[in-house]
Amino acid sequence: MLYALQTLPGLGQLAWREAERRLPASDDSGPRLVGHKAVPGRNDLVLFAHRGGPRPLLALRSSEDVFAVAARAFRVAPDERGLRQIYAAVRNSEDVGPALEAWRRATGKRTQGGSFRVIARTVGRQKFLRRDVGRAVADAVKGGWPGRWAPVEDDADLEVWATLVEGELLCALRLSDASMRQRGKARHLPASLRPALAAALVALTDPDPDDLFLDPMAGAGTILVERAAAGPFAELHGGDVSAEALGAMRENLRGVGGQVHLSRWDARRLPFEDGAVDKAAVNLPFGKQVSDEAQLPDLYRAVLAELARVLRPGGRLVALTGDPRLLEAARAGAARALRPGPRHRVIVLGQPATICEYTRQ
């Protein structure tokens, strides 16, 4: 069965890494990567073959949606012929039946029909419009899919996503719902991380059951929630200079068990002894989050110097920043003990950002 994971722009590789690690293998065969597509500025799509059922896919943390692929078409013409190709591919695909069965297994619905709506997206130069793609797909669903399906505008039983990227069509059934994107967060704050991005930051710290884990600028606590979801830990520490953030943090972590310590503090003066922290992840302020952008260089230097102090040798730091050059200047000037590792470019709230990995020497 062919599935697709949808995540934030730039996170596709990390989402696949999680899927490869966490999905159970069946018949001595785990998930197999088929392809990686980008809807520029909007999403990454990871296509992979998986012999197991769809439910384990809904537990993946670095993805925001899961789909079962119902039809594909290649070399779609950019004119009216392309719409006929799309209609034929979606109507006659042999993968429609298995995709509908995966949808039923994922959602618990046993209906052989119901309401549906089409979400169409196009990238490239075509002579037809996005709504024309949606209409061709809807006609194919009504005219050829097993069961009786009625199109609606909202609150459909089934969502059919049709993505046309540079002449290649991917038609897929959405198996997840909004809860996969928000993970049940009780409170949000401006500039809060999306849970999928926070999960990717946590995964890059290489979580271990013995970790004393730290987020020194925790905001609403999204990174801490994702670290708790990643597996056992020894201690979880988070703090923020804002009283409002601390309140949101406490609310969002209310159901997390274990040694969880939340405090109001200044990340430039952390209440830890030298080398006390095993792993840390932080969403550093972007220029738009600080009233005076000129403060950022001093803030970055002070926070990185403090993190270098409290991390043990071999400890891991993963930082998200809107200005990787500023972050590197801060590290070179005040935290040389942090050895730079890989970087990952992402899009956050429409703005380019970079995930930077470090190891304490």
Solvent accessible surface area in square Angstrom, and as a share of the most:
residue,aa,sasa,rsa
1,M,71,0.32
2,L,35,0.17
3,Y,5,0.02
4,A,1,0.00
5,L,0,0.00
6,Q,2,0.01
7,T,0,0.00
8,L,13,0.06
9,P,15,0.09
10,G,31,0.30
11,L,0,0.00
12,G,1,0.01
13,Q,117,0.52
14,L,11,0.05
15,A,0,0.00
16,W,31,0.11
17,R,107,0.39
18,E,8,0.03
19,A,0,0.00
20,E,99,0.44
21,R,147,0.54
22,R,109,0.40
23,L,12,0.06
24,P,77,0.48
25,A,68,0.52
26,S,37,0.24
27,D,115,0.59
28,D,155,0.80
29,S,39,0.25
30,G,33,0.31
31,P,17,0.10
32,R,155,0.57
33,L,81,0.40
34,V,57,0.33
35,G,20,0.19
36,H,94,0.42
37,K,59,0.25
38,A,50,0.39
39,V,4,0.02
40,P,88,0.55
41,G,58,0.56
42,R,138,0.50
43,N,18,0.09
44,D,9,0.05
45,L,4,0.02
46,V,1,0.01
47,L,1,0.01
48,F,0,0.00
49,A,21,0.16
50,H,4,0.02
51,R,159,0.58
52,G,21,0.20
53,G,18,0.17
54,P,2,0.01
55,R,137,0.50
56,P,53,0.33
57,L,0,0.00
58,L,48,0.24
59,A,51,0.40
60,L,2,0.01
61,R,53,0.19
62,S,2,0.01
63,S,1,0.00
64,E,3,0.01
65,D,0,0.00
66,V,0,0.00
67,F,4,0.02
68,A,0,0.00
69,V,3,0.02
70,A,0,0.00
71,A,0,0.00
72,R,73,0.27
73,A,13,0.10
74,F,115,0.48
75,R,225,0.82
76,V,12,0.07
77,A,14,0.11
78,P,65,0.41
79,D,36,0.19
80,E,107,0.48
81,R,132,0.48
82,G,0,0.00
83,L,28,0.14
84,R,151,0.55
85,Q,66,0.29
86,I,0,0.00
87,Y,76,0.29
88,A,43,0.33
89,A,22,0.17
90,V,0,0.00
91,R,95,0.35
92,N,98,0.50
93,S,29,0.18
94,E,163,0.73
95,D,72,0.37
96,V,5,0.03
97,G,36,0.34
98,P,67,0.42
99,A,0,0.00
100,L,1,0.01
101,E,66,0.30
102,A,6,0.04
103,W,3,0.01
104,R,16,0.06
105,R,125,0.46
106,A,7,0.06
107,T,52,0.30
108,G,47,0.46
109,K,77,0.33
110,R,150,0.55
111,T,53,0.31
112,Q,112,0.50
113,G,10,0.09
114,G,28,0.27
115,S,22,0.14
116,F,1,0.00
117,R,74,0.27
118,V,35,0.20
119,I,34,0.17
120,A,9,0.07
121,R,8,0.03
122,T,44,0.26
123,V,30,0.17
124,G,38,0.36
125,R,231,0.84
126,Q,42,0.19
127,K,170,0.72
128,F,12,0.05
129,L,94,0.47
130,R,142,0.52
131,R,159,0.58
132,D,29,0.15
133,V,0,0.00
134,G,12,0.12
135,R,131,0.48
136,A,12,0.09
137,V,0,0.00
138,A,17,0.13
139,D,59,0.31
140,A,0,0.00
141,V,1,0.00
142,K,101,0.43
143,G,42,0.40
144,G,32,0.31
145,W,10,0.04
146,P,73,0.46
147,G,42,0.40
148,R,217,0.79
149,W,17,0.06
150,A,56,0.44
151,P,70,0.44
152,V,59,0.34
153,E,148,0.67
154,D,97,0.50
155,D,145,0.75
156,A,22,0.17
157,D,59,0.31
158,L,0,0.00
159,E,30,0.13
160,V,0,0.00
161,W,29,0.10
162,A,0,0.00
163,T,5,0.03
164,L,1,0.00
165,V,24,0.14
166,E,123,0.55
167,G,17,0.16
168,E,32,0.15
169,L,0,0.00
170,L,14,0.07
171,C,0,0.00
172,A,3,0.02
173,L,0,0.00
174,R,37,0.14
175,L,7,0.03
176,S,12,0.08
177,D,84,0.44
178,A,68,0.53
179,S,73,0.47
180,M,10,0.05
181,R,67,0.25
182,Q,72,0.32
183,R,45,0.17
184,G,69,0.66
185,K,23,0.10
186,A,62,0.48
187,R,81,0.30
188,H,100,0.44
189,L,29,0.15
190,P,128,0.81
191,A,38,0.29
192,S,30,0.20
193,L,12,0.06
194,R,88,0.32
195,P,3,0.02
196,A,2,0.01
197,L,2,0.01
198,A,0,0.00
199,A,8,0.06
200,A,1,0.01
201,L,0,0.00
202,V,2,0.01
203,A,33,0.26
204,L,7,0.04
205,T,0,0.00
206,D,87,0.45
207,P,51,0.32
208,D,59,0.30
209,P,80,0.50
210,D,111,0.58
211,D,4,0.02
212,L,28,0.14
213,F,0,0.00
214,L,0,0.00
215,D,1,0.01
216,P,1,0.01
217,M,39,0.18
218,A,9,0.07
219,G,20,0.20
220,A,5,0.04
221,G,0,0.00
222,T,8,0.05
223,I,5,0.02
224,L,0,0.00
225,V,25,0.14
226,E,4,0.02
227,R,0,0.00
228,A,25,0.19
229,A,50,0.39
230,A,53,0.41
231,G,26,0.25
232,P,98,0.62
233,F,35,0.15
234,A,46,0.35
235,E,57,0.25
236,L,0,0.00
237,H,22,0.10
238,G,0,0.00
239,G,0,0.00
240,D,19,0.10
241,V,100,0.58
242,S,39,0.25
243,A,57,0.44
244,E,110,0.50
245,A,5,0.04
246,L,16,0.08
247,G,31,0.29
248,A,0,0.00
249,M,0,0.00
250,R,128,0.47
251,E,55,0.25
252,N,20,0.10
253,L,7,0.04
254,R,184,0.67
255,G,81,0.78
256,V,40,0.23
257,G,57,0.55
258,G,66,0.63
259,Q,104,0.46
260,V,38,0.22
261,H,72,0.32
262,L,33,0.16
263,S,42,0.27
264,R,151,0.55
265,W,26,0.09
266,D,27,0.14
267,A,9,0.07
268,R,107,0.39
269,R,167,0.61
270,L,9,0.05
271,P,94,0.59
272,F,27,0.11
273,E,145,0.65
274,D,104,0.54
275,G,29,0.28
276,A,40,0.31
277,V,0,0.00
278,D,26,0.14
279,K,12,0.05
280,A,0,0.00
281,A,0,0.00
282,V,0,0.00
283,N,26,0.13
284,L,0,0.00
285,P,19,0.12
286,F,29,0.12
287,G,21,0.20
288,K,170,0.72
289,Q,83,0.37
290,V,27,0.15
291,S,121,0.78
292,D,67,0.34
293,E,114,0.51
294,A,79,0.61
295,Q,95,0.42
296,L,8,0.04
297,P,44,0.28
298,D,88,0.46
299,L,31,0.15
300,Y,1,0.01
301,R,95,0.35
302,A,34,0.26
303,V,0,0.00
304,L,0,0.00
305,A,38,0.30
306,E,22,0.10
307,L,0,0.00
308,A,9,0.07
309,R,75,0.28
310,V,0,0.00
311,L,1,0.00
312,R,81,0.30
313,P,95,0.59
314,G,38,0.36
315,G,0,0.00
316,R,39,0.14
317,L,0,0.00
318,V,0,0.00
319,A,0,0.00
320,L,0,0.00
321,T,0,0.00
322,G,31,0.30
323,D,56,0.29
324,P,34,0.21
325,R,202,0.74
326,L,33,0.17
327,L,0,0.00
328,E,52,0.23
329,A,61,0.47
330,A,1,0.01
331,R,28,0.10
332,A,29,0.23
333,G,61,0.59
334,A,43,0.33
335,A,4,0.03
336,R,170,0.62
337,A,34,0.26
338,L,0,0.00
339,R,119,0.43
340,P,65,0.41
341,G,34,0.33
342,P,81,0.51
343,R,115,0.42
344,H,25,0.11
345,R,210,0.77
346,V,4,0.02
347,I,53,0.27
348,V,21,0.12
349,L,128,0.64
350,G,59,0.56
351,Q,76,0.34
352,P,94,0.59
353,A,4,0.03
354,T,10,0.06
355,I,0,0.00
356,C,2,0.01
357,E,11,0.05
358,Y,3,0.01
359,T,25,0.14
360,R,55,0.20
361,Q,106,0.47
